[in-house]
Amino acid sequence: MDEYIKPMIATGLNLSEIAKVPFHTFELLTNPAAEELGYWARDIIHHRRENCSKIATEAITIRKSNGNIDGLSAPLRLVSKIMEEGSLIDDKDVQKMWAGLLASSCTLDGKDESNLVYIDLLSKLTSSEVALVNHLCNRTTKSVELYFLITASYLDLDMNILQTIFGLKDVHIIDHTIKHLESLGLVEFIGINDTSIAAISNNDSFSVTLKPTTLCLNMYVKCQGSSDSPAKYWSECLHEQ
């Protein structure tokens, strides 16, 4: 696997070397006084390295599906942050997003750091929030505005659908989660009569109206491992305004 990973990393580090960089401090926990904690730490290190391997392998698969990966590399700064954050995640869908970011971070000169903003955003999302972002990006109608900026239509989601997406029933958590996504600039939310979700939590027929922002659509494309602009990525299904 190293022969495929090396072209993706600007420094030529293989996966095992990359995995050690963010986690090397755990290896200090080897003295007798910290023996139990040391075993615990080594388990964490092993688990995170396993996740690093999964992310790197998936990134290779994504890049190879888009063409030859020879000569491509990514800035070590981005690789380190992706592995640092992604190695903490066990959810397969979220891991795939991290792999997509690693794949789309690879360029011929290995100097493009534009994905840094998406790394920061993805690191702030729960698996439930990622599920909602993916649902909105996949289900909304897309169109192009002035200067080729892409925009999405609003989507009505009833409470049952939201509870299924989030995998939980607590409407207060759903309310807070949507507001968190709003605060990050990833979704726009329209409530019925400007009433919060929590205020009408007993109404099973209640629906919310959401749409992914342009920032969210850009992040989604990069997390799919694509280097295309959102307008090009969705070019075959764009609607005229």
Secondary structure as GFF3:
##gff-version 3
##sequence-region A 1 241
A	DSSP	alpha_helix	2	5	.	.	.	ID=ss1
A	DSSP	three_ten_helix	6	8	.	.	.	ID=ss2
A	DSSP	alpha_helix	15	23	.	.	.	ID=ss3
A	DSSP	three_ten_helix	24	28	.	.	.	ID=ss4
A	DSSP	three_ten_helix	32	34	.	.	.	ID=ss5
A	DSSP	alpha_helix	35	65	.	.	.	ID=ss6
A	DSSP	alpha_helix	76	86	.	.	.	ID=ss7
A	DSSP	alpha_helix	92	104	.	.	.	ID=ss8
A	DSSP	alpha_helix	116	123	.	.	.	ID=ss9
A	DSSP	alpha_helix	127	139	.	.	.	ID=ss10
A	DSSP	beta_strand	142	144	.	.	.	ID=ss11
A	DSSP	three_ten_helix	146	148	.	.	.	ID=ss12
A	DSSP	beta_strand	150	152	.	.	.	ID=ss13
A	DSSP	beta_strand	155	158	.	.	.	ID=ss14
A	DSSP	alpha_helix	159	166	.	.	.	ID=ss15
A	DSSP	alpha_helix	171	183	.	.	.	ID=ss16
A	DSSP	beta_strand	187	190	.	.	.	ID=ss17
A	DSSP	three_ten_helix	192	194	.	.	.	ID=ss18
A	DSSP	three_ten_helix	198	200	.	.	.	ID=ss19
A	DSSP	beta_strand	207	212	.	.	.	ID=ss20
A	DSSP	alpha_helix	214	223	.	.	.	ID=ss21
A	DSSP	alpha_helix	230	233	.	.	.	ID=ss22
A	DSSP	three_ten_helix	235	237	.	.	.	ID=ss23
###
